[in-house]
């Protein structure tokens, strides 16, 4: 199975986890997905009044420079770990 196929399967699996991950883990899932799908952050960091958007942006920005393949692999590994 290719890395892309594993990533696509992990995306599907992420919607059916046995329990809802905590907020920090959810941010990491989001950030790894964005890094794998889009690459490095672009645009401006959301303003102070958008606390959720700001947290998501900061989490994604934390993976700046990570290759798409590496982000995909980390995403797959994280979802596998959360599946139990």
Buried (B, 14 or more C-beta within 10 A) or exposed (E): EEBEEBBBBBBEBBEEBEEEBEEEBBBBBBBBBBBBEEBEBEEEEBEEEEEEEBBBBBBBBBBEEBEBEBBBBBBBEBBEEBEE
